[in-house]
Amino acid sequence: MDTFPSAQPSAPTTTALPEANRRRVATAAALASAVEWYDYFVFGIAAALVLGDLYFPAGSASAGVLAAFATFAVGFLARPLGGIVAGHLGDKRGRKPMLVLALTLMGLATTGIGLLPTYDTIGIAAPLLLVALRVVQGIAVGAQWGGAMLLATEYAPEGKRGLYGSVVQLGVPIGVVTANSVFLLAGAFTSESAFEAWGWRVPFVVGVFVLALAWYIHVRVEETPEFRQAERALAEKEKGEESSPLRTILRHHLGTVLLAGGSFAVNTATFYILITGVLDYTTRELDMERGAVLTVSLCVSLTQLVLIPASAALSDRVGRIRIYALGAVGIALWAVPMFLLIDTGSLLWLAVASFVASCFLSIMYGPQAALFAELFTPEMRYTGASLGYQIAAVCGGGLAPFVMVLLLEATGTSMAVSAYVIGLSVIALVSIKVLADRARSR
């Protein structure tokens, strides 16, 4: 039975907190999200550019890319595991320790990929170790989002939960911009052969600096006031059968988790199609220059730094669902024109296609953290919100570049990818409608 927890913010206890404390926590949450996503995105870019040849050399070029994107998707399949474990422990032991653990795992895994020998050096062990490290990355990012999001939203002053939650969402475009920038610099300062030999490793090795941020959060950031309240309430239930946040979610609120995932899958799928699938498609099929395509992705991501907090702040005024649904409708309407423009092979039209799509993605992404947080009460919020987000990541983002290559190979037309995006948009709108109806019926 799904009893649909309150979608209203629980009574916050943050009104008396010093503003400097709020800013420090919000900054730490934003940085945690940014460096975590940077580490995660460098794999996607490398998968589109070099990993197929270096770790899966057998077969055609498209087969190597498919193998690399399958490894990319493995990280997404591991994300729910990270969300489940960190969510359960985060609801019982605290948001901060799970975030510190997630950052540590990500830093170690990303650095490990940067130092990993290729297939030519150690044979079949190379792709196996690559997959294993990608799994660790997936577990880490699955654990990270809930912790960073709750640090920000549970410290937010009244009426600004959407805006504060958006600082964590900014980690995605910041991660994309940073990952693309480091890859562009690595390509600019190395020859083509040097880039394939060692230049691509630099963005991964840089990821080791995430460990410093993990230590800072461990030492300087305090646990959220809402968790402290929830911890006391949970302690009173400790001997009852509902003392487990995960058990409570699975027994009573699984429907809400699935609806949350269904509402967001189109956003994360379209996002990864743009930053990873289109990078492969334009460079391999349309013969566009790698650096130019990366530059477009970088510039488009910069616009999200303005659009995401703007849409989040607007959701604080007019409501999360209304803004969220607007973005989903926009993605559905833009799916066909987007690929018609990309297929021209023009850098200008690629930029236009990506920019408009990015606007609709930002409209959804801005209020998403606050929306998911408000679907669940504090004692089960880390678990519920993380599961909803990671289900969307698996069903949408992780499979999207792989599905895109399969659709292009099977049909020979990018309109098949547009149809895929439209289908996910319909699922999102249905999920949003059900969530809205439930909120009105309470």
Salt bridges, closest charged atoms under 4 A:
ASP2 OD1 - HIS253 ND1 3.82
ASP2 OD2 - ARG438 NH1 3.13
GLU19 OE1 - ARG22 NH1 3.31
ASP91 OD1 - ARG95 NH1 2.88
GLU154 OE2 - ARG95 NH2 2.78
GLU154 OE2 - ARG381 NH1 3.15
GLU192 OE2 - ARG290 NH1 3.44
GLU222 OE1 - ARG228 NH2 3.85
GLU226 OE2 - ARG161 NH2 2.68
GLU226 OE1 - ARG381 NH1 2.87
GLU238 OE2 - LYS92 NZ 3.26
GLU241 OE1 - ARG251 NH1 2.57
GLU242 OE2 - ARG251 NH1 3.82
GLU242 OE2 - HIS252 NE2 3.38
ASP280 OD1 - ARG284 NE 2.88
GLU285 OE2 - ARG284 NH1 3.07
ASP316 OD1 - ARG320 NH1 2.68
GLU374 OE2 - ARG320 NH2 2.81
ASP437 OD2 - LYS433 NZ 2.79
ASP437 OD1 - ARG440 NH2 2.44
